[in-house]
Amino acid sequence: MSLDRNTELLTAIGRSMVASAPAQWEELTLVVSAVHSMMESGLEAKAGDGSVIDTETIDDAGEEAVEELREVMYQPGKGTWYGAKFTVDAAGKFEADFDYDNPPLDGDATAEMLADDQQRFPRSPDHLPDWHPAKAEV
């Protein structure tokens, strides 16, 4: 995992969020949920009064940066994240939060999808969440 590459990818994600945002936004939040074979994302833009202006998606370059970030953040035994939340405000403050423990795709990932993800990004038994089908095999 290259810290420089992570920084490049996070910068690309933030730029994609801003480029995809509607006018008059004050805060953008990108929520991502993924397994190896599928990724869902949604971009929410809020106005200064807290109202939601629009819900969009980011451009292809941003989506590719998110997918690559998930790959480069993989750690042997620990795995990689299933969910991520990226936030940027109008002043340019960017934050990222990663979820390694909750079911991806709102719990709708199939056992086959989770097995594929486990094969691509293996986790040791002590890093498998209790809900993961591979946990029963341990």
N, C-alpha and C positions, 0 to 999 in steps of 0.2 A: 504494500500500500504506500503510495507516494503522497506525502502531504501536499506537495506542489500540485500534483494531479487532482487531488481532492479540492484544493482551492480553485483551480481552473474550472472544474466541473460545477462547484457551488456558484462561482461567478457567472458561468454560462446559464445556470438555472435561474438565478436572480435576474439577469438581463432578459431572458426569455419571458419571465413573469411580467416584467415592466413593459416589454414590447407587445405582449398579448393583452395588456390591461385596457379597459375602457377609459375614456377621459374622466377627469375629476376624482380619481381615486386617492385615498389617504393611506390605506393599508391593503396589501395583497396577501392572501394565504393560499398556498398550493398544498393540497392533501393528496398523498400518493399511497396506494396499496398495491403490493406486488408479490408474485411468485415468479419463478424462472420463466414460465410460459405465458404469463399475462400480467399486465399492469393497468390499473385504473387511476386516473387523476382528475382533479377538478380545481379550478382556480376561482377563488371568491374575491371580489373587490368590494371594499367598504368605503363609504363616504365619510367625511369628517364627523357627521352626526351619528355614525354607527350603522346607518342603513346600508343594505346590500345593493350595490349598483347593478351588478351583473355577475353571472357565473359563466366562466369561459374555460377553455383549455389552453395550454401553452403550445407553442409551435413545435414542429418536428425536431428541431435542433435541441430544444429544451427537454423534450421527451427522451431523446437519445442520451443527453447528459445525465438525466435521472437514472436511466437504465445502466449506464456505465458507472455511475457513482455507486449503485447497489453492488456491482461486481467488484469495484476496487476497494470497497469497504469490507468485503469478505475477510474474515479471520478464521484460519483453520481451527476447527473444533467449536468455535463460537457461532459461526455462520454469518449471516448478514441480516439486515433489517427486513421486516415485512411491511412496515409502514413508515412514512416520513411526513413531516409537516414543515414547510418552508414559509417564512413570513418576511416581507419587506415593507417598510413604511416609506412615505413620501420623502423623508429625510435621507433615505438610503440605508437605514439600519436593517441588516439581514440576520435572521436567526434560522437555525435548522434543528429539528428534534427527530430522533429516530426511535422506532418501536421494534424491538426484537422479540417481543413476547405475546402480542395479541394476534388472533387469527386474521390473515389477510382477506381482502375482498369481502369485507363485512361478514366473514365466516362462511362464505359461499365457495371457497376453494375446495375442489374435490380432493379425495384421497390421492388420486392419480397426480393431480397438480402438485400437491404437497410432497409426494414421493419424488417427483421430478425435481422439485426445488431442493429437496434433501440430497439428491444425487449430485446436483450441480454445486450446491453450497452446503456441504456436509456439516452437521452439528454433532458434537459428542452427546451421549445420553444425558449428561448433566446440564446441557444447554438446550435440550428439547423441551418445549412447553408441554404441560400435561395434556393439552388438547390435540397435540400432533399425533397422527396415526403411527408414526415410527416409534413413538414412546411406548406403545403397547408391545412392540417387537423386542424391546430391550429386556 
